[in-house]
Amino acid sequence: MFLADYHVHSCCSFDADSKARMSEMARAELKRGVTEICFTDHCDFGCQETIQIGPNNFQLPKSQAHQFIDAMERAPEGIDIRLGLELGEGNHDTARAKRIYAMPEYDFILGSLHNLRGEKDFYYIEYESLEQCYELYERYLDELIELASIPCFDVMAHIGYCLRYMHKRGFEAELTLERYGDRVDTLLRTLIENGRGIELNCASLVPGGHADALLMPFPSVPILRRYRELGGDIVTVGSDAHNVKSAGLGVAEGYELLRENGFRYVATYRHHKAEFKRLG
């Protein structure tokens, strides 16, 4: 069965294991049956720890270039390697985000939102009440809707990201369609109308994945189903792996979840053009 992992970090990402070189991640992915991967290391605006591109110099970072060449030379036969980026907070600097998207070296860009304007990454926020969580959720969805309209990414990453950390701090907030249905519909319709897809992020789908695993995907199954009901059909699957141990973990389960919810194809990318592979 064909498996592709389109959310993979190497040690080019500040929060990845130092041993997670692209060549080693590719080798680990192949052992899990994944035969196509795209490296999507972090580039977050306002976070100097991540890869920084621009605002004036729009060249491929040396760390990515060296590792990608090394991976192409040293990775085992049988795995197709693509180069991408996880571009965070593109709505905070629209012009710069568009220029990064236009860089010819990248096959694929994930659009993510790790922090709101004027706020820390959701990972670092001190959560004190459910009311605070719900207020942050509303702002999160509003910024995702902004991001969805900007041509600076191919697929929106891990919708519901902040849940990981709200739950970790003991607040059982939920991104339900009953409470947020109008905003969710606006977000999904905007993505569909602009030809962009969503990611099924599997980092929290199976035990052993993300350290803050909730044993659920992002987006949640109801939002995944709603995307399909609205006519959405562009979906990538990603392990969001940051170390060799978790490389490719949950991808096969993610494919099964797509099948169970009526999807027939999974998307892969070359030069920002979606290629659809039938789910086995």
Buried (B, 14 or more C-beta within 10 A) or exposed (E): EBBBBBBBBBBBBBEBBEEBBBBBBBBBBBEBEBBBBBBBBBBBBBBEEBBBBBEEEEEBBEBBBBBBEEBEEEBEEEBBBBBBBBBBBBBBBBEBBEBBBEBEEBBBBBBBBBBBEEEEBBBEBEBEEEEBBBEBBEBBBBBBBBBBEBBBBBBBBBBBBBBBBBBBEEBEBBBEBEBBEEBBBBBBBBBBEEEBBBBBBBBBBBEEBBEEBBEBBBBBEBBBBBBBEBEBBBBBBBBBBBBBEBBBBBBBBBBEBBEEBEBEBBBBBEEBEBEEBEBE
